[in-house]
Amino acid sequence: MHPLQTMSFADREMLTYRQRQQLKLDAIAPELRIKYCFEFLKSYVKEGDDDMAKKCYDGIAKWIDRIDDSEFHY
């Protein structure tokens, strides 16, 4: 049997909801993700909170590789 046939209706609805949410997250451009990291770092990370700052910088490094740099103006 297919896994969806053994799921309840509520579970199937939750699965499709999560899939739609993931599609929305995947559609966010890398530039905006990097912008959000910098804004979060500037506005919400307290001075001396190195763990949260490291997470922000790791997120920036993760998404900086996905930027299309063909349109950069140096």
N, C-alpha and C positions, 0 to 999 in steps of 0.2 A: 504494500500500500504506500501511496505517496504521503509524505509527512503532513501535508496540509489537510489530508482527508482525516487524519486522526486527531487534529487540533479542534478545540472548541471554537465557536464563532468569535468569542471575545478575544481569544489568543490570536486568531487570524487578523482581526481588526487591529490589534496592538502591533502585530508584525508589520502590516502595511503602513501603519502610522510611523513606526520607527524607520522604515525604509524611505518614506517621504521626507522625514526629518533629516535623514542622512543625505538624501539628494540635495536638500536645501543647503546643508552645510558644505557639501562638495562644490556647490555652485559659487560659493564665496571666493572671490579672486584672491590670489596670494598677497597682492598689494594691500588689500583691506585687512587681511589677517595680520600682516606685519604692522599696519597702522594701529589696529586694536591692541596689539602687544605693547607698542610704545605708549599708547594712551593709558593703558592699564598700569604700566610701569611708572609713568609720570604721576598719575592721579591717585592710585590706590596702594602702591607698594610703599611701605613705611621705610624710613631711613634705617639701615642696618638689617633689614630682612633679606638676607642673602639667599635663602632657599627660594623665595618667591621670585626674586630678581633673576636667579639662575634659570628658573622655569620659563620666565619671559624671554630671556636671551636664547634659550634652547629652542623655543617656538619660533623666534625670529630666524635663527640659523636654519631651522627645518624648512621654512617657507621661502627663504631668500633664494634657494636653489631652483625653485619653481617659477621664478619671475622670468618673463620674456624680456631679455635685455636687448633685443633688437631695436627697441624704440628709446633706449636711454640716450640722453644728450649729455655729453661730457663737457 
